[in-house]
């Protein structure tokens, strides 16, 4: 494996973090950072950072990586080979017209989310406040595009072979409402009937009655179908289980210890290649709620889980990650927006969370998603055809940059509920397309 030498006047934990992700994880290269030119030996592949024309390949330095803490930052915008950039320094006389290291750090660390903002109705950082949304590139994995272009530049400059990483697709599901009608208890069922009667919703009354009499399958029960789909197309899913012990306006799943829910969880565990994580309840950031929910889920699973995704994507940085670490969660799948489709951190690839307050990487790996069914359906009002066209466009960008696609669906959107008509069929077609795509990629590698 080739080694890249990053030559700069000053090293920092931030530069170490970005270099590790960029060179070691994304480019599969060794790297070392030197601040004394005398430590560079002949014929080494040197990337200068903030040192102008002293090296064959150079990146300008904006200064963000030499700082500590946060302050309001308004990065200059530019273009590089047609790709939108931040921390533009086109006049610095370097190989790159922008400080790519600072730009990567700014997006991966979610630097902007440390600044004051007006939270949305769920207490979340608003997508519309992000630099990617304001720049009109939220739906593009710009960080992955930078890395892919930089890979080609490195290869051409130093005559080294740097193959594009394999594109991967990981389907994930939030199980926060396993059933629409079944196992709700007399009070909730009676209340649902009363609401339907007041609305004169004959269809719902008829469907609910048929389901309760076991004459029709619950419209949210898509679990067996999903298992068969994954088996047919060869994908290993991840499921996140809402384990709320109290019913609230936002937590409406049946109790995790209900026999029906236990069966659902145990059947998911038995699925080949399935990963199971916790979906912390809406109010899990108070007291020991998350600890209790995780312990209960693990009791049913019969093993410890280290994976999580926040219910309603209530990810607040850095508080949420500190809470997850306190509860021994080392993988989080919440890096996306509940209100908008796209790339919250500018990438589809996973990365370690950088704790700015402690100026060090923390032991939790972040897995970003770019598409969620409820966002497309409820927030954007898209029919399945348009929603999946947007998803295919994002998937294509990830494939071209050798990145990872993570989607978020719910069992209820892939069931038989009329509200979600067409989604199940569109999803199966999408899975078939991506199975063929991954087979094609694997065949090309074999050849």
Beta strands, then each sheet from edge to edge (+ up, - down):
strand 1: 3-8
strand 2: 30-34
strand 3: 45-49
strand 4: 57-59
strand 5: 77-80
strand 6: 83-86
strand 7: 168-175
strand 8: 238-242
strand 9: 275-279
strand 10: 307-308
strand 11: 331-335
strand 12: 351-355
strand 13: 360-368
strand 14: 371-372
strand 15: 404-410
sheet 1: 2+ 1+ 3+ 4+
sheet 2: 5+ 6-
sheet 3: 9+ 8+ 7+ 15+ 14+
sheet 4: 10+ 11+ 13+ 12-
end
